[in-house]
Amino acid sequence: MNPPEQLPKHIAIILDGNGRWAQSRNLPRSEGHRQGGETLKKILDVMLEINIPYVSLYTFSTENWKRPKQEILTLWKLMKEFFSQYLNEAVQKGIRIKVSGDISKLPKENQNIINESISKTKKNKKLIVNFCINYGSHKEILYAVNQILITKLNMNKKNYNIKITEKDIERHLYTYPLPSVDLLIRPGGEHRISNFLLWQSAYAEIYFTNVLWPDFSREDLIKALHWFAQRERRYGGLKH
């Protein structure tokens, strides 16, 4: 199946179902996360092929800290391996790596490889891949508002008539300057967006599928794109 002519500019994906994929095969949950990384590489290749310019990936949420400590440590190890192994490939393919979230809470080794990946790919333009790590939309919006207040209070010492606009918030989000999300995809069978890009997805089309992320294929992505192409995006207006 070929992709449709009408494509989203910015796709967001919740990488869900890795653990269940492994458990259904009597494998450790870590193997599900590892396979999820391999699936991601293949899907990014498809996005390069069909010229999707932006993709955001929910890789570790602020709520994921509630998981068992050993699983979290394994996730950091796998994440470090992924960035270490994928960096040269990203550079060669023209992928720019961006990260949204508070990575200061991650192990130092992870922070280092993430920052190296951002630095070495900063001039690439074919596909911007935004990894949302230690990310939560509530925390992001609070961060943006606090940064704005600090700036405006410094500019206006008397604190009179301080107003915050939508543009102010957008400019201080982790994801800035990425455009709003057009299509949000959630594999794994759940029907919620789990505190992911709430501001950016205000008018996103949301596509749910029962396919677990490690099994998500090129055909599954193209199917989602065809579904998107059939949507009428009126942004609160009426069809003309």
KETORDO-747493 format. One record per residue (C-alpha): residue number from 1; x, y, z. Coordinates in nm, 4 decimals. Example, Ala and Ser with C-alpha at 12.3 -4.5 7.8 and 13.67 -1.06 7.14 Angstrom:
BEGIN
<1, <1.2300, -0.4500, 0.7800>>;
<2, <1.3670, -0.1060, 0.7140>>;
This chain:
BEGIN
<1, <0.0000, 0.0000, 0.0000>>;
<2, <0.1325, 0.3422, -0.0970>>;
<3, <0.0959, 0.6466, 0.1285>>;
<4, <-0.1817, 0.8973, 0.0499>>;
<5, <-0.1122, 1.2358, -0.1086>>;
<6, <-0.2296, 1.4275, 0.1977>>;
<7, <0.0266, 1.3705, 0.4725>>;
<8, <0.0571, 1.5111, 0.8236>>;
<9, <0.3458, 1.7452, 0.8885>>;
<10, <0.3990, 1.6403, 1.2506>>;
<11, <0.3245, 1.2895, 1.3767>>;
<12, <0.3352, 1.1978, 1.7458>>;
<13, <0.3544, 0.8352, 1.8598>>;
<14, <0.3040, 0.6809, 2.2033>>;
<15, <0.5375, 0.3793, 2.1999>>;
<16, <0.3061, 0.1482, 2.3925>>;
<17, <0.2907, -0.2298, 2.4310>>;
<18, <0.6568, -0.3306, 2.4620>>;
<19, <0.6144, -0.5083, 2.7944>>;
<20, <0.2964, -0.6893, 2.6920>>;
<21, <0.4609, -0.7972, 2.3666>>;
<22, <0.7428, -0.9617, 2.5644>>;
<23, <0.5146, -1.1194, 2.8239>>;
<24, <0.2956, -1.2752, 2.5544>>;
<25, <0.6097, -1.4544, 2.4315>>;
<26, <0.7338, -1.5501, 2.7781>>;
<27, <1.0267, -1.3126, 2.7402>>;
<28, <1.1651, -1.0565, 2.9861>>;
<29, <1.0030, -0.7127, 2.9518>>;
<30, <1.3441, -0.5781, 2.8523>>;
<31, <1.3264, -0.7777, 2.5291>>;
<32, <1.0055, -0.5984, 2.4440>>;
<33, <1.1755, -0.2611, 2.4912>>;
<34, <1.4715, -0.3766, 2.2827>>;
<35, <1.2422, -0.4899, 2.0015>>;
<36, <1.0566, -0.1600, 2.0309>>;
<37, <1.3830, 0.0170, 1.9539>>;
<38, <1.4332, -0.1930, 1.6414>>;
<39, <1.0782, -0.1154, 1.5309>>;
<40, <1.1440, 0.2550, 1.5807>>;
<41, <1.4440, 0.2473, 1.3467>>;
<42, <1.2316, 0.0880, 1.0728>>;
<43, <0.9461, 0.3360, 1.1171>>;
<44, <1.1862, 0.6311, 1.1023>>;
<45, <1.3162, 0.4954, 0.7719>>;
<46, <0.9599, 0.4940, 0.6394>>;
<47, <0.9113, 0.8525, 0.7499>>;
<48, <1.2280, 0.9524, 0.5667>>;
<49, <1.1034, 0.7666, 0.2596>>;
<50, <0.7686, 0.9485, 0.2473>>;
<51, <0.9039, 1.2876, 0.3612>>;
<52, <0.7424, 1.3362, 0.7007>>;
<53, <0.9339, 1.6342, 0.8475>>;
<54, <0.8588, 1.5970, 1.2223>>;
<55, <0.7904, 1.3103, 1.4595>>;
<56, <0.7599, 1.3168, 1.8395>>;
<57, <0.8021, 0.9956, 2.0391>>;
<58, <0.6783, 0.9279, 2.3927>>;
<59, <0.9682, 0.7219, 2.5243>>;
<60, <0.9616, 0.7809, 2.9028>>;
<61, <0.6947, 0.9722, 3.0904>>;
<62, <0.7140, 1.1487, 3.4265>>;
<63, <0.4728, 0.8793, 3.5501>>;
<64, <0.7031, 0.5959, 3.4388>>;
<65, <0.9152, 0.6546, 3.7523>>;
<66, <0.6469, 0.4517, 3.9343>>;
<67, <0.7696, 0.1347, 3.7628>>;
<68, <0.9981, -0.1137, 3.9443>>;
<69, <1.3486, 0.0234, 3.9937>>;
<70, <1.5136, -0.2627, 3.8048>>;
<71, <1.2961, -0.2037, 3.4977>>;
<72, <1.3827, 0.1669, 3.5022>>;
<73, <1.7550, 0.0876, 3.5237>>;
<74, <1.7152, -0.1497, 3.2293>>;
<75, <1.5353, 0.1197, 3.0310>>;
<76, <1.8257, 0.3616, 3.0854>>;
<77, <2.0704, 0.0945, 2.9722>>;
<78, <1.8689, 0.0211, 2.6565>>;
<79, <1.8229, 0.3921, 2.5862>>;
<80, <2.1980, 0.4498, 2.6107>>;
<81, <2.2591, 0.1585, 2.3720>>;
<82, <2.0009, 0.2909, 2.1269>>;
<83, <2.1477, 0.6411, 2.1041>>;
<84, <2.5066, 0.5116, 2.0962>>;
<85, <2.4312, 0.2711, 1.8113>>;
<86, <2.1938, 0.4962, 1.6170>>;
<87, <2.3885, 0.8228, 1.6267>>;
<88, <2.6083, 0.7648, 1.3204>>;
<89, <2.3113, 0.6329, 1.1242>>;
<90, <2.1111, 0.9430, 1.2152>>;
<91, <2.3936, 1.1695, 1.1029>>;
<92, <2.4256, 0.9880, 0.7676>>;
<93, <2.0497, 0.9860, 0.7015>>;
<94, <1.9971, 1.3545, 0.7762>>;
<95, <1.8006, 1.3012, 1.0968>>;
<96, <1.8104, 1.5742, 1.3580>>;
<97, <1.7610, 1.4562, 1.7153>>;
<98, <1.5728, 1.6776, 1.9586>>;
<99, <1.4715, 1.5969, 2.3165>>;
<100, <1.1726, 1.7300, 2.5104>>;
<101, <1.1580, 1.6792, 2.8857>>;
<102, <1.3755, 1.7113, 3.1940>>;
<103, <1.6739, 1.4877, 3.1282>>;
<104, <1.8612, 1.6189, 3.4336>>;
<105, <1.7026, 1.3329, 3.6309>>;
<106, <1.8588, 1.0687, 3.4041>>;
<107, <2.1901, 0.8918, 3.4740>>;
<108, <2.4858, 1.1061, 3.3686>>;
<109, <2.5874, 0.8617, 3.0949>>;
<110, <2.2434, 0.8927, 2.9374>>;
<111, <2.2529, 1.2700, 2.9576>>;
<112, <2.5926, 1.2703, 2.7867>>;
<113, <2.4952, 1.0495, 2.4916>>;
<114, <2.1674, 1.2391, 2.4456>>;
<115, <2.3460, 1.5750, 2.4425>>;
<116, <2.6069, 1.4353, 2.2021>>;
<117, <2.3306, 1.3130, 1.9715>>;
<118, <2.1628, 1.6533, 1.9771>>;
<119, <2.4921, 1.8308, 1.9054>>;
<120, <2.6123, 1.6036, 1.6241>>;
<121, <2.2796, 1.6113, 1.4367>>;
<122, <2.1861, 1.9776, 1.4879>>;
<123, <2.2478, 2.0731, 1.1227>>;
<124, <2.0387, 1.7898, 0.9772>>;
<125, <1.7050, 1.8800, 0.8188>>;
<126, <1.5461, 1.5757, 0.6530>>;
<127, <1.3577, 1.4565, 0.9627>>;
<128, <1.3426, 1.6047, 1.3118>>;
<129, <1.2946, 1.3263, 1.5664>>;
<130, <1.1794, 1.4611, 1.9014>>;
<131, <1.2340, 1.2121, 2.1841>>;
<132, <1.0076, 1.2933, 2.4797>>;
<133, <1.2078, 1.1663, 2.7778>>;
<134, <1.1042, 1.2222, 3.1395>>;
<135, <0.8224, 1.4146, 2.9778>>;
<136, <0.4769, 1.5036, 3.1061>>;
<137, <0.2556, 1.7658, 2.9481>>;
<138, <0.1319, 1.9075, 3.2800>>;
<139, <0.4915, 1.9566, 3.3932>>;
<140, <0.5834, 2.1091, 3.0560>>;
<141, <0.3060, 2.3691, 3.0744>>;
<142, <0.3917, 2.4563, 3.4362>>;
<143, <0.7563, 2.4933, 3.3336>>;
<144, <0.6595, 2.7237, 3.0471>>;
<145, <0.4401, 2.9444, 3.2680>>;
<146, <0.7080, 2.9742, 3.5364>>;
<147, <0.9739, 3.0655, 3.2784>>;
<148, <0.7437, 3.3320, 3.1366>>;
<149, <0.6737, 3.4763, 3.4816>>;
<150, <1.0447, 3.4939, 3.5608>>;
<151, <1.1086, 3.6776, 3.2340>>;
<152, <0.8164, 3.9186, 3.2666>>;
<153, <0.8832, 3.9945, 3.6330>>;
<154, <1.2435, 4.0779, 3.5481>>;
<155, <1.1227, 4.3100, 3.2724>>;
<156, <0.8507, 4.4699, 3.4836>>;
<157, <0.9805, 4.5301, 3.8340>>;
<158, <0.6546, 4.6871, 3.9524>>;
<159, <0.4639, 4.3710, 3.8549>>;
<160, <0.1781, 4.5674, 3.6967>>;
<161, <-0.0400, 4.4315, 3.4169>>;
<162, <0.1527, 4.1104, 3.3598>>;
<163, <-0.0334, 3.9093, 3.0960>>;
<164, <0.0595, 3.5717, 2.9498>>;
<165, <-0.0437, 3.4982, 2.5918>>;
<166, <-0.0750, 3.1723, 2.3996>>;
<167, <0.2310, 3.2717, 2.1993>>;
<168, <0.4266, 3.3166, 2.5221>>;
<169, <0.3404, 2.9621, 2.6295>>;
<170, <0.4181, 2.8121, 2.2892>>;
<171, <0.7600, 2.9759, 2.2830>>;
<172, <0.8487, 2.8254, 2.6213>>;
<173, <0.7297, 2.4676, 2.5654>>;
<174, <0.9934, 2.1937, 2.5534>>;
<175, <0.8944, 2.1229, 2.1933>>;
<176, <0.9439, 2.4763, 2.0572>>;
<177, <0.9799, 2.5512, 1.7650>>;
<178, <0.8113, 2.2350, 1.6372>>;
<179, <0.4655, 2.2863, 1.4819>>;
<180, <0.1431, 2.1536, 1.6341>>;
<181, <0.0778, 1.7797, 1.6084>>;
<182, <-0.1402, 1.6769, 1.3126>>;
<183, <-0.1665, 1.3044, 1.3825>>;
<184, <-0.1203, 1.1276, 1.7157>>;
<185, <-0.0839, 0.7490, 1.6939>>;
<186, <-0.1240, 0.5189, 1.9929>>;
<187, <-0.0515, 0.1485, 1.9397>>;
<188, <-0.1153, -0.1042, 2.2151>>;
<189, <-0.4935, -0.0990, 2.2470>>;
<190, <-0.5313, 0.1825, 2.5020>>;
<191, <-0.7616, 0.4760, 2.4248>>;
<192, <-0.6065, 0.7726, 2.6023>>;
<193, <-0.3197, 1.0140, 2.5401>>;
<194, <-0.1624, 0.9841, 2.8869>>;
<195, <-0.0415, 1.3403, 2.9504>>;
<196, <0.1381, 1.3547, 2.6138>>;
<197, <0.1656, 1.6806, 2.4150>>;
<198, <-0.1699, 1.8119, 2.5407>>;
<199, <-0.1116, 2.1682, 2.4197>>;
<200, <0.0467, 2.0647, 2.0909>>;
<201, <-0.2272, 1.8092, 2.0143>>;
<202, <-0.5249, 2.0392, 2.0685>>;
<203, <-0.6431, 1.9781, 1.7109>>;
<204, <-0.4613, 1.6537, 1.6340>>;
<205, <-0.6397, 1.3591, 1.4794>>;
<206, <-0.5966, 1.0668, 1.7216>>;
<207, <-0.5508, 0.7177, 1.5816>>;
<208, <-0.5732, 0.4137, 1.8102>>;
<209, <-0.4709, 0.0625, 1.7122>>;
<210, <-0.4513, -0.2689, 1.8985>>;
<211, <-0.1159, -0.3514, 1.7368>>;
<212, <0.1569, -0.3583, 2.0020>>;
<213, <0.4450, -0.1226, 1.9268>>;
<214, <0.7100, -0.3938, 1.8584>>;
<215, <0.4773, -0.5357, 1.5898>>;
<216, <0.3986, -0.1949, 1.4373>>;
<217, <0.4990, -0.2069, 1.0715>>;
<218, <0.5249, 0.0060, 0.7621>>;
<219, <0.1785, -0.1170, 0.6647>>;
<220, <0.0380, -0.0084, 1.0020>>;
<221, <0.1825, 0.3404, 0.9584>>;
<222, <0.0490, 0.3727, 0.6027>>;
<223, <-0.2926, 0.2552, 0.7246>>;
<224, <-0.2897, 0.5334, 0.9863>>;
<225, <-0.1914, 0.7861, 0.7201>>;
<226, <-0.4794, 0.6821, 0.4956>>;
<227, <-0.7155, 0.7177, 0.7913>>;
<228, <-0.5753, 1.0675, 0.8526>>;
<229, <-0.6171, 1.1659, 0.4880>>;
<230, <-0.9907, 1.0929, 0.5098>>;
<231, <-1.0467, 1.3181, 0.8101>>;
<232, <-1.2122, 1.6593, 0.7700>>;
<233, <-1.0007, 1.9015, 0.9701>>;
<234, <-1.2275, 2.2003, 1.0382>>;
<235, <-1.0603, 2.3433, 1.3536>>;
<236, <-1.3963, 2.4360, 1.5017>>;
<237, <-1.5346, 2.5810, 1.1788>>;
<238, <-1.7726, 2.4440, 0.9205>>;
<239, <-1.7068, 2.2541, 0.6005>>;
<240, <-1.7253, 2.4824, 0.2964>>;
